[in-house]
Amino acid sequence: MDAIILFDGECNLCNSSVQFIIKHDSTAYFHFASLQGVEGKKLLNQYNVQNDGSSMILIEKGKIYRKSTAVLRICRHLNGVWKLAHFLLVVPVPIRNFFYNFIANHRYKWFGKKQSCMLPSPETQKRFL
């Protein structure tokens, strides 16, 4: 398994982001697990990661990436112009994470919250842990 994305399964923005990644990840590089799910909790424990649920987490080749760094590293593997966003890694982390945190702190208000995690379609189900 190349890379695993841990996401807030109750967040509409996060679920939409996962669907976007699936659509633009033609090599199926990424696999997914909800932070609220058994596998997500197991991975957090395995990697000794504390998470308050407000951060997307990327596990890539045994390393942990959070927040804006995770998002931009994900972009590197997407099809099309989305790869260019990876170059924003040159922006200092505090600046990137200021914007990430602002969106993360308002995501439920702006995009809503699900009562349960999304169910993937049968063709993408194999990418979810």
N, C-alpha and C positions, 0 to 999 in steps of 0.2 A: 504494500500500500504506500503510495507516494506521499500523500498529504491528507490530513484530516482537518476539517473546519468544525469547530464547536460553536454553536449559535444558540441564541435565545429562541426556543421553539414556540413561545407564546407571543412573540413580537411580530406584528405584521410586516414591519420594515425588514426585519431579519429574515423572515420567511420569503419575502419577495427577493431579497438579496441572494438567497440560496437558489431560488428558481432562475434568477439572472445568471448566476455562476454556472449552473447546470447547462443552460442554453448556450453559453459562450465558452464552455470547456469541452471542446470536441474530442479531446484525448482521454476524457474521464480521469484526469489527474487527481481530482479532489473527491474525497468521501466526506460524509457529514454525520454529525451526531448532535442531538439537542443537549444543551447544558442541563436540562431538567430530566433527561432520560438516564436509564441505567448505564448505558455505554459511555455517555458523556461524563457522568459522575465518576465512573471507573477510570476514565482517562485523566480527569482532573486529579484524582487521587494518585494514580500511577506516576504522573509528572509533578506531583506535589504543588499543584497550582491552586491558589486561592482566587476565587472569582465571585464577584457580587452580582453576576448576571448582566452587567452593563457592557461587557466587552466581548467582541468576537475574538476567538482564539484560533490560531493556525498552528498545527503541529506538523512540521515539515522536517523530514530526515532527523527526527529525534530532538529538534529544537522547538522552543515555544516562542510564538510571536503574538503580540496583543494589539488591540486597538488599531490605530492608523497604520502601523507597521504591518500587521496581519493583512489588512485590506489591500495595501499597495503590493505586498508580496503575492497576494492572490491575483491581482491584476496582471502581473507578469506572465501568468499562464493562460490568460484568456485570449480568445480570438479577436482579431481586428484592432481598432484604435485603442482599446482598453489597455493593451500592453504598455502604451505610452505613459499611463498614470504611474507606472512603476518608478519612473524617473523622479517623482515627487519625494522619493526617499531622501533626496539631498536636502530637503527642508528639515530644519531641526525638529526633533521629536516633540518638544514642548509646544511648538506652534501647531504641528499637525494634530497632536492630541487635544489641544484646546478646541479645535473645530470638531473633532471626533466626539469628545465629551459633551459638547453643546448639543449635538444631534442625539447622542445616546441618552442624555438626560431628558429630552423632550419626545423621544420616539413613541411612547405610548400615547401621549397627548395628541401628537400629530398624525400618527398612523394607526393607532388602536392596538388592542391586545386580544389575543385569542384565549379561549378558555382551556384549550388543549393544543398539543403539538399537531402540526400538519401531517397528513398522510400522503406519502409520495405516490406517484403513479406507478403502476406495475413495471414500466420500463426503466424507471429511475430508482426503484426500491432497492436494488442491489448496491447502490452507492451510499445507502444509509446504514449506519451501524446500530 
